[in-house]
Structures are given as structure tokens and as C-alpha cells.
Amino acid sequence: MKRIAVLGSTGSIGTSALKVIESNPEEYGAVALAAGNNVDILFEQIIKFQPLVAAVSREDSAIALRERLKGRSSTEVLCGTKGFSEVAALNEADTVISAMSGASGLVPTYEAIKAGKKLALANKETMVMAGAIIMDLAGSMNVDILPIDSEHSAVFQSLQGHYKEDLKRIVLTASGGPFRNLSIEEMEKVTPALALRHPNWSMGKKITIDSATLMNKGLEVIEAKWLFNLTMDQIDILVHPESIIHSMVEYMDGSVIAQLGIPDMMTPISYALSYPRHRKTNLPFLMLEEIGRLTFERPDLDRFKCLDLALGAIKTGESMPAVLNGANEIAVQSFLDGKIGFLDIPEVIERTMDKHKLFHPGGIEEVTEADAWARRIAEQEAAKLSA
């Protein structure tokens, strides 16, 4: 049995991961859970799975959770980054699902690799902020990193059985989000409620907004570069509104291998946990005759400036991707809080990037410093726009 620690257990990826674990009790066991501060959901998860350890963000949430668990579970409750890192490095766990939202997942994911755990990665921000550092550490520790993002899982599956030297390019697909056909003038009126209505996927608030701005696709390009050791000219993007082809790999002879499936995260999660097997998930099967047609188009970088900024950040390299990510997290939250408009999101990010003095992050500490700097500047820029 694989003993699994789930970082981000109350989010959309985490809850789907626990469904996979629950449906295969002879294969998997959840030995540790970590969440933000959704004590109610985490409490129910602890009662169901009885993990050895659980962790939450704040001490007050940890105290409340310990009180509720008295007499019902012997699970040890930890808190903060230290608690998340202890969950990630738990001796009794052999596999860690990294599904925390945003930059908060960086340090625990790093600690999981340092502890030699097999990593199922959904937290793309880890690779965006510190891709070179993470891949170097994984190589030195002989740790496998298996992608959970549907696009990266599709690329990973399409690479199986082929020589990497024969690869010409990968094509990451994007749904285009809910505003694919809106003009810039129409996007000026977009509200958080509208932006949170993704047409195909059920996800957390931050990633849903990232999908609406296409920043999510930019982050995925950066992640793909590091995960698959690619150059930027080997990565392409196509908007595919049906979200049936999750990504493709093109080879030197013109062959294109694609992975298709219904848009549900249980599929890539299951594959990451069962690799190289494809185990039953109880999901409905893809019926192409019901889909009817699959369409594709190029992303519009003028209307979706966040994607352009992300592509620029990885071309610049060094500390800039970490700055991009930190500024984006602040901008997205400011939008969700009603402080700035939808089109102000890329404006905050660009202003922050323009003020950054580039440096080479030699370790995780320098990466977190770049992130903290970006957040401070982005807060200032968002305040200016909301004034």
C-alpha cells in the first residue's frame, strides 16, 4: 500500500485526490493531511481517514481542531509552515501530493523532495518560482516528480515509450476561460462573480481567476520547461475550448501523440499515484460522438496580457518568474476583494516586474525573498489603482 501525505487536502485537487484514495483502499492510505484553515472540511477528512498527522495554517485553527477531535481521533495537529513541512517529510509517508495553493506550497514541496519522497505535483507555483532548484534537488535525491496538472500529465503520458531526442515540441492546450470571445472593452466590466464561472473545470478561486486571465497557461509553460527539460521554442499553446485534448507531443517525423479524456482531475491524479498503471476511477468514459467536434485557435496575447507577461518572465529568467508569481497572487486577491478591476491584474504584475532588479536565486531562501519583495510592491501598485 502506498502511504500518502496530501498537502492541500481541502482544496479541489486535494478532495479529488482523497476520492481516488478512498476508492482504492487496498492500494492507497492517507497518513497525513495539510490544509489552510478550512477546519470543518479537514475535521471530516480526519474522521474519515484517521491520518497520523494533520496541519493547518494558523495556531488558532489548530487549537480549535484539536478540541473538536478530542475523543474521536488520535491525529496529531500541527500548524504553520513548520507543520506543513513536517507533514511533507513524515517518515511514515512514501508519496506526497503537493496540491497547496500558490507560493505557500513551495517550502513543503522542497522539504518533501529533500526527505526523498515520491512527489505527485499539482502546485505549479513551486516550479514557476524555483524550477531549477527543485529539479536539481530531485535529481540529487533520485526523486520522481509525477505531474498532476492535466496538461503536464497529458505530456507525460504522451512521452511514454518514445525517445526524448525525437521530440520536436509540446502543445499545451487551454480552455480559453470564460472570456475567450470578449473584447477588451467588455473585459473592463468583468466582476469576480463572472470570472469564477469557468465553463469546463471546477477549481479553487485563485486558479479559476488565473484561467480567466490565461496566467494559468503562462505558469504551465514555465512548469513544463523545467519538468520536461525543454527550451521555450519547444513549447506551444493552443486554445481548445472543449477541454478534451489535454495536451500533445509532436515528434520529429510529424507524428503527434495526444492524451484525451473528460475534464476531471481525478484522471491525472490517479495516473500520478498508479503510474505506470491506468487504474479504474469510476469516472464516465469519453464519448467523442457526443462531443461532435474539437476546435483550436491561437491565444490572443493583446487581450490576455497575463500570458504575455508570463512568457516574458521565463525568457528573462533568474528571479523574474518568482516576482511574476508573487505579484500575480496579490493582484488576483485584490481583484477578488473588489479593490481592482479585472484588467488591472496584468497592470499590477507589469508594474511590479518593471521595478524589479534581477538577481540569481541560489537557494529557496532567495526565492522566498523575491516573492516577499514582489508582494510588497504589488500591494502598493494595487493600492494606487484602487485609489
Phi, psi and omega in degrees: 000134174280130181259117194244136169255131182249111175270117185092043189289340183264357178277182185295320178290316182299316180293324176293322178298319180292332174294320177297315180297316182295326182279352179229062186296337179279345182258321190229151173220137178270109183260349179203143180228144175222137183217176177286259178224024176277079187296325183297311180292317180297321177303312179297321179295320179295317179299320183287315189259345179047057179290162177291322186221148171221155180218145176231170186290314190249153180295321180296324177292323179296318180297315180297320181292317178302320181295318181290333184274350182305126179080357183241340181200146177263011181301130175282133183250121180247177179210161174074183180301322178298318178295317177299320181293324177294321176298316183294329184256012185305130182303321185285350179264138174252342181228137178241126171266115180265099184229020175291154183273132171072201185295342180298340181276351186298302186296313177300323178294318177301317181293325178297316179294318180299329179275001176081019181280147169292134188244124170256110194256119170246341182280088185295336182298331176302314181285327179296314184283324191216042185304313182296317181295315182296315182291324176296316180294316180300320178295317181291331181266359182056044182260132175278132173248113181253124186284143175255331174313136184300323181291316182286327173297320179296318178296314180302315179294323181285347176272344185297130177083008181236153177282130179300328180295340181273354183289132175263310179198164169248152177238112176273130179264150179228141178292334185092350178069185184283348187244025184304325185253008180278148172281167177300321179297321179290325180291339176297337183262003183293133177256162175304321181299319179292319183292337181276001179263080179285137186289336188236327190244147173256111188221174175292167186298315185296311182291332177293318176293319177301325178290325179291326180270351188069008173300325181303322180289325176296319177296324180291326175298314180297316179298317181296321179304315183280316183299320187249009176054059184248159168269163183295330179283000174261006182237126179234164181229135172230134172281127184226089191302332183285342179054042178258315171275117187273340169172170185220157172235127178256135182253169187299335180271005180093353176293139177237121178255125181237154173248127182243156175172167176294152181283088178213128186290347178298331181294304178294329177296312181299319182293320178298324181279328186257358184314133008267016181274157173245092185272157181297138180242353184069015174277156174293151180275156180289129177242092185298329180296336177277331177291318174088302182211152177240131184237157184216149175204162177282144175291144179268105184286343177284317179281330181245077187293333180300321178296317179298319179296320180294318178296323177292323181296318181286329175293322177291317177073205181053233184274353187296320178300324177294323178292316176306312184295314180297316179296321180296318180298320178292316181298317179297315180295322178297322176293314180298329179278359178079015183274329180227165179275171182300317181282352174282342181302304178295333179295315177299315182296313183296317178299320179294314179298322180295332182271353187279135173264112188298141173211167181264114178284115182274348181198179182299325181300317179292326177297315180292331175294316177298319178297313180297318178300313181300321180295319179297313182293318180297322176300317180295316181292322177296321179296320178298319182288333182272348183292000000 
